[in-house]
Amino acid sequence: MFKILVLFTVFITFNAFSLEIDERLTLRIVKVSESRKTMLINRGIEDGLIKGDHAKFFLTIGVVARAVVVKVSPTRSVWSVYRLVNADFIKNDQVMKLKVTAPVKITKDDSKMLVNDDTISRMDDPRNLGIPLAEGADDLGINNSGKNGNRSMQINDGLMMNRSLKNKNKELSVSFHYSGQTSQTSSSDGSAEYKANETNMVLSTGIEIFMKNEKNWYSRFSFLGLFSISRFSAMSHKGDSVEESTSEFGGGINWYPLTRPSKVHKIIPYGTFQFLMGSTETTFSPGSQSGAGDPESLNGGTVGFIMGGGLKYYTLNGYGAKFNFDYYTRGDSFASDAQSIKWVKTKSGPRFNLGFLYRF
């Protein structure tokens, strides 16, 4: 009976000093995780904070973040940020104020959420996120539950563990390759000598659009818009040289059969099919064995297809990288040359590609 009375007294005392809605505190951020989704501040139980408290963090410029207490000690508390308005001010030793607010209702239905990005970030032991706890912060376990009347909150564990880029459903991809050399060739009898610049440049960009609602089966598919420019020049040992300039644009579909394309810190396999068309120009300059003559240029149209797949990887801030392996085939149809002959050129084969990504 005595123990029950003591526990009851502690409980009443604990809640008596808890902060009410709209109460404010001045604080200093002690440590933040790399993602800025978890932070340790110099306020705790002694200041009226309890686990499950929600608050807005603000400066004179306005609200910079919204978070919930996931761990608390007498003089420290760990907060999980679920709305990051201005990440520039979430940093070590930043002084600001917090205002306790009512909990945000969390639901799996995106259309019913207060804001699309009001999703609780992962509630994990802060030491796993690189945040050292202050002395005395181990007096409450990370799994202990805390309630404060109407400010209690029930959050689906699966939702809390879900860290994704669903709210950033557009992706910009860029890959670039360039090489340039100077080549020189000469005959052993000294009768001929040629010199030329050899270049190889390829710039590829693309926009990928993802489905916002991942509950539907077709959300594993995305649509692509593509554009690429390539420049190529080379010289043979007998002085003949060729230059080729090509521009292509088109579209395609990506398929993500194993992992949703919004996941972060996961390897995401995908398959792709793309259709391209464009224009090309080729120029031939004769060398020693072709006889004297002016360079000859031909213009043509191109049609190409790409089929393959690859791997993607994203970070929490939306940056990522991809490794692509595909089979590329293209046909070029040229206009008539000086002898009224039309030429058709085809090329095909496997390709490896590494590109950089940004989700927004």
C-alpha positions as CSV (number, residue, x, y, z in Angstrom):
1,M,0.0,0.0,0.0
2,F,2.9,2.3,0.8
3,K,4.5,1.7,-2.5
4,I,1.3,2.4,-4.4
5,L,0.9,5.7,-2.5
6,V,4.5,6.7,-3.3
7,L,4.0,5.9,-7.0
8,F,0.7,7.8,-7.0
9,T,2.4,10.8,-5.4
10,V,5.3,10.7,-8.0
11,F,2.7,10.5,-10.8
12,I,0.8,13.5,-9.5
13,T,4.0,15.5,-9.0
14,F,5.2,14.6,-12.5
15,N,2.1,15.9,-14.2
16,A,1.8,18.9,-12.0
17,F,5.0,20.3,-13.4
18,S,4.4,19.3,-17.0
19,L,4.0,22.2,-19.5
20,E,0.6,23.1,-20.8
21,I,-0.4,23.8,-24.4
22,D,1.2,27.1,-25.7
23,E,3.7,27.3,-22.9
24,R,7.2,28.4,-24.0
25,L,10.8,27.6,-23.2
26,T,14.1,29.0,-24.3
27,L,16.5,26.2,-25.2
28,R,19.9,25.3,-26.8
29,I,20.4,22.4,-29.2
30,V,23.1,20.2,-27.8
31,K,23.4,17.8,-30.7
32,V,21.6,17.0,-34.0
33,S,21.8,13.9,-36.2
34,E,23.2,14.1,-39.7
35,S,19.7,14.0,-41.2
36,R,18.5,16.7,-38.8
37,K,15.5,14.6,-37.9
38,T,16.6,13.9,-34.3
39,M,18.0,16.4,-31.9
40,L,19.1,16.6,-28.2
41,I,18.3,19.8,-26.3
42,N,19.2,21.1,-22.8
43,R,15.7,20.9,-21.4
44,G,14.1,18.0,-19.7
45,I,11.8,16.8,-16.9
46,E,12.9,19.6,-14.6
47,D,11.5,22.1,-17.2
48,G,8.1,20.3,-17.4
49,L,8.8,18.3,-20.6
50,I,7.5,14.7,-20.8
51,K,7.7,12.0,-23.4
52,G,5.1,12.5,-26.1
53,D,5.1,16.3,-25.9
54,H,4.8,18.1,-29.2
55,A,6.3,21.5,-29.8
56,K,7.0,24.1,-32.5
57,F,10.6,25.3,-32.5
58,F,10.9,29.0,-33.6
59,L,13.0,32.0,-33.9
60,T,12.1,35.6,-34.7
61,I,11.8,34.7,-38.4
62,G,9.1,32.1,-37.6
63,V,8.7,28.4,-37.0
64,V,11.7,26.3,-38.2
65,A,10.6,22.8,-37.1
66,R,8.0,20.7,-35.4
67,A,8.9,17.7,-33.2
68,V,7.9,15.3,-30.5
69,V,9.7,14.1,-27.4
70,V,10.9,10.5,-27.7
71,K,13.3,10.4,-24.7
72,V,13.6,12.6,-21.7
73,S,15.9,12.9,-18.6
74,P,15.9,15.5,-15.8
75,T,18.0,18.0,-17.8
76,R,17.9,16.7,-21.4
77,S,15.4,15.5,-24.0
78,V,15.6,13.9,-27.4
79,W,13.2,15.1,-30.0
80,S,12.1,13.5,-33.3
81,V,11.5,16.1,-36.0
82,Y,8.5,15.3,-38.2
83,R,8.2,18.7,-40.0
84,L,11.4,20.5,-41.0
85,V,10.6,24.0,-42.2
86,N,14.1,25.5,-42.3
87,A,16.9,23.0,-41.8
88,D,19.6,25.7,-41.7
89,F,18.7,26.6,-38.1
90,I,18.7,23.0,-36.8
91,K,22.3,22.8,-35.8
92,N,24.5,22.4,-32.8
93,D,24.5,25.2,-30.2
94,Q,21.6,27.0,-31.8
95,V,19.5,28.9,-29.3
96,M,15.8,29.2,-30.0
97,K,12.4,28.8,-28.3
98,L,9.8,26.1,-28.3
99,K,6.1,26.3,-27.8
100,V,4.2,23.2,-26.7
101,T,1.4,22.3,-29.1
102,A,-1.4,19.8,-29.5
103,P,-0.4,16.5,-31.2
104,V,-0.7,16.3,-35.0
105,K,-3.0,13.5,-36.0
106,I,-1.1,10.9,-38.0
107,T,-2.9,8.8,-40.5
108,K,-2.0,6.4,-43.4
109,D,-4.3,8.4,-45.6
110,D,-2.2,11.1,-47.2
111,S,-5.3,13.2,-48.1
112,K,-6.3,13.4,-44.4
113,M,-2.9,14.5,-43.0
114,L,-2.4,18.1,-41.8
115,V,0.5,18.5,-44.1
116,N,2.2,16.0,-46.4
117,D,5.5,16.0,-44.6
118,D,4.0,15.8,-41.0
119,T,5.3,12.2,-40.7
120,I,7.1,11.1,-37.6
121,S,10.7,10.3,-38.2
122,R,12.2,7.0,-36.9
123,M,12.1,6.8,-33.1
124,D,15.2,4.9,-32.4
125,D,17.9,4.9,-29.7
126,P,19.6,8.3,-30.4
127,R,23.0,6.7,-29.9
128,N,22.4,4.7,-33.0
129,L,21.9,8.0,-34.8
130,G,25.2,9.4,-33.6
131,I,23.9,11.5,-30.7
132,P,25.7,10.9,-27.4
133,L,23.4,11.2,-24.4
134,A,24.0,13.6,-21.6
135,E,24.8,12.4,-18.1
136,G,21.6,11.0,-16.5
137,A,19.8,10.5,-19.8
138,D,19.8,6.7,-19.4
139,D,17.4,6.9,-16.5
140,L,14.5,6.3,-18.9
141,G,14.5,3.6,-21.5
142,I,13.7,4.4,-25.1
143,N,10.7,2.1,-25.1
144,N,9.2,3.6,-21.9
145,S,5.8,5.1,-22.5
146,G,4.8,8.5,-21.3
147,K,1.3,10.1,-21.2
148,N,0.0,13.5,-20.4
149,G,-3.8,13.5,-20.4
150,N,-5.0,14.6,-23.8
151,R,-1.5,14.9,-25.1
152,S,-1.0,11.2,-25.4
153,M,-0.3,9.9,-28.8
154,Q,-0.6,6.5,-30.5
155,I,1.5,6.1,-33.6
156,N,1.6,3.0,-35.8
157,D,5.0,1.5,-35.3
158,G,5.3,0.7,-39.0
159,L,4.7,4.3,-39.9
160,M,7.3,5.5,-37.5
161,M,9.9,3.2,-39.1
162,N,8.9,4.4,-42.6
163,R,11.5,6.9,-43.9
164,S,10.8,7.6,-47.5
165,L,10.7,10.3,-50.2
166,K,7.0,9.8,-51.1
167,N,6.4,13.6,-50.9
168,K,9.1,14.2,-53.5
169,N,7.6,12.5,-56.5
170,K,9.9,14.1,-59.2
171,E,13.5,13.1,-59.9
172,L,16.2,14.8,-62.0
173,S,19.0,12.6,-63.3
174,V,22.2,13.7,-64.8
175,S,25.2,11.8,-66.2
176,F,28.2,13.3,-68.1
177,H,31.3,12.0,-69.8
178,Y,34.0,13.9,-71.5
179,S,37.4,13.1,-72.9
180,G,39.7,15.1,-75.2
181,Q,43.0,14.3,-76.8
182,T,45.3,15.5,-79.6
183,S,46.3,12.9,-82.1
184,Q,49.2,13.1,-84.6
185,T,50.2,10.7,-87.3
186,S,53.0,10.7,-89.8
187,S,54.4,8.4,-92.4
188,S,57.9,6.8,-92.2
189,D,59.0,8.3,-95.4
190,G,58.0,11.8,-94.3
191,S,55.5,12.3,-97.1
192,A,52.5,12.9,-94.9
193,E,51.7,14.2,-91.5
194,Y,48.3,14.8,-89.9
195,K,47.1,16.2,-86.7
196,A,43.6,16.3,-85.2
197,N,41.7,16.8,-81.9
198,E,39.8,13.7,-80.8
199,T,36.8,14.2,-78.4
200,N,34.1,12.1,-76.8
201,M,31.4,13.9,-74.9
202,V,28.0,12.6,-73.7
203,L,25.5,14.5,-71.6
204,S,22.3,12.8,-70.6
205,T,19.5,14.3,-68.5
206,G,16.1,13.0,-67.5
207,I,13.0,13.7,-65.5
208,E,11.2,10.9,-63.8
209,I,7.7,11.2,-62.4
210,F,6.6,8.8,-59.6
211,M,3.1,8.0,-58.3
212,K,2.2,9.8,-55.1
213,N,-0.1,7.1,-53.8
214,E,1.9,3.9,-53.3
215,K,-1.0,1.8,-52.3
216,N,-2.0,1.1,-55.9
217,W,-0.3,-1.6,-57.9
218,Y,0.7,0.7,-60.7
219,S,2.7,2.9,-58.3
220,R,5.6,0.6,-59.1
221,F,5.8,2.2,-62.5
222,S,7.1,5.7,-63.3
223,F,7.3,7.8,-66.4
224,L,10.4,9.3,-68.0
225,G,11.3,12.3,-70.1
226,L,14.8,12.1,-71.6
227,F,17.3,14.3,-73.5
228,S,20.9,13.6,-74.5
229,I,23.7,15.2,-76.5
230,S,26.7,13.4,-77.8
231,R,29.8,14.6,-79.7
232,F,32.4,12.3,-81.1
233,S,35.5,12.7,-83.3
234,A,38.4,10.4,-84.1
235,M,41.3,10.1,-86.7
236,S,42.7,7.0,-88.3
237,H,46.4,6.4,-88.7
238,K,46.2,7.4,-92.3
239,G,44.7,10.8,-91.6
240,D,41.1,10.1,-92.3
241,S,38.9,11.7,-89.6
242,V,35.2,11.5,-88.7
243,E,33.1,13.7,-86.5
244,E,29.6,12.9,-85.3
245,S,27.1,15.1,-83.4
246,T,23.8,13.7,-82.2
247,S,20.9,15.0,-80.2
248,E,18.2,12.7,-78.9
249,F,15.0,13.1,-76.9
250,G,12.2,10.7,-75.9
251,G,10.4,9.0,-73.1
252,G,10.1,5.7,-71.2
253,I,8.9,3.7,-68.3
254,N,10.7,2.4,-65.2
255,W,9.5,-0.6,-63.2
256,Y,10.3,-1.2,-59.5
257,P,9.3,-4.8,-58.8
258,L,11.0,-5.4,-55.4
259,T,11.4,-2.1,-53.6
260,R,9.3,1.0,-53.7
261,P,11.2,3.9,-55.4
262,S,10.6,6.2,-52.4
263,K,12.8,4.2,-50.0
264,V,16.0,5.8,-48.6
265,H,19.2,4.1,-47.6
266,K,18.1,1.0,-49.6
267,I,19.3,-0.6,-52.8
268,I,16.4,-0.2,-55.3
269,P,16.4,-2.5,-58.4
270,Y,14.5,-1.4,-61.4
271,G,13.9,-2.3,-65.1
272,T,13.6,0.3,-67.9
273,F,12.3,0.6,-71.4
274,Q,13.0,3.8,-73.4
275,F,12.2,5.2,-76.9
276,L,14.4,7.9,-78.4
277,M,14.5,9.9,-81.6
278,G,16.5,12.9,-82.8
279,S,18.9,14.2,-85.4
280,T,22.6,13.5,-86.2
281,E,25.3,15.0,-88.4
282,T,28.4,13.2,-89.6
283,T,31.4,14.7,-91.3
284,F,34.2,12.8,-93.1
285,S,37.5,14.4,-93.8
286,P,39.8,12.5,-96.2
287,G,43.4,11.7,-95.3
288,S,46.5,10.6,-97.2
289,Q,45.0,7.4,-98.7
290,S,41.6,8.9,-99.7
291,G,43.1,11.6,-101.9
292,A,42.7,15.3,-101.6
293,G,39.2,16.6,-101.1
294,D,37.0,18.7,-99.0
295,P,35.2,17.4,-95.9
296,E,31.8,15.9,-96.6
297,S,28.9,16.3,-94.2
298,L,25.5,14.5,-94.1
299,N,22.5,15.1,-91.9
300,G,20.1,12.4,-90.8
301,G,17.4,11.3,-88.4
302,T,17.7,8.8,-85.6
303,V,15.4,6.3,-83.9
304,G,16.6,4.3,-80.9
305,F,15.4,1.9,-78.2
306,I,16.8,1.1,-74.8
307,M,16.0,-1.9,-72.6
308,G,17.7,-2.8,-69.4
309,G,17.8,-2.2,-65.7
310,G,19.9,-0.9,-62.8
311,L,20.1,0.0,-59.2
312,K,19.3,3.2,-57.3
313,Y,20.2,4.6,-53.9
314,Y,18.7,7.7,-52.1
315,T,19.6,9.6,-49.0
316,L,17.1,11.4,-46.8
317,N,17.8,14.8,-48.4
318,G,16.8,13.5,-51.8
319,Y,20.2,13.1,-53.4
320,G,21.2,9.7,-54.8
321,A,23.0,7.7,-57.5
322,K,22.2,5.1,-60.0
323,F,24.1,2.3,-61.8
324,N,22.5,1.4,-65.1
325,F,23.1,-1.5,-67.5
326,D,21.1,-1.6,-70.7
327,Y,21.1,-2.7,-74.4
328,Y,21.1,0.2,-76.8
329,T,20.1,0.0,-80.5
330,R,19.9,2.9,-82.9
331,G,19.3,3.5,-86.6
332,D,20.5,6.6,-88.5
333,S,19.0,7.5,-91.9
334,F,21.1,10.0,-93.8
335,A,20.2,12.3,-96.7
336,S,21.8,11.7,-100.2
337,D,25.5,12.3,-100.6
338,A,27.3,14.0,-103.5
339,Q,26.8,10.9,-105.6
340,S,23.0,10.8,-104.8
341,I,23.5,7.7,-102.6
342,K,21.5,7.4,-99.3
343,W,23.2,5.7,-96.4
344,V,21.8,4.0,-93.3
345,K,23.9,3.4,-90.2
346,T,22.9,1.1,-87.3
347,K,24.6,0.6,-84.0
348,S,23.8,-1.6,-81.0
349,G,25.3,-3.1,-77.9
350,P,25.4,-3.1,-74.1
351,R,26.2,0.0,-72.1
352,F,27.2,0.7,-68.5
353,N,26.3,4.0,-67.0
354,L,26.7,5.8,-63.6
355,G,24.5,8.8,-62.9
356,F,23.5,11.2,-60.1
357,L,20.0,11.8,-58.9
358,Y,18.0,14.4,-57.1
359,R,14.4,14.0,-55.8
360,F,12.2,17.1,-55.4
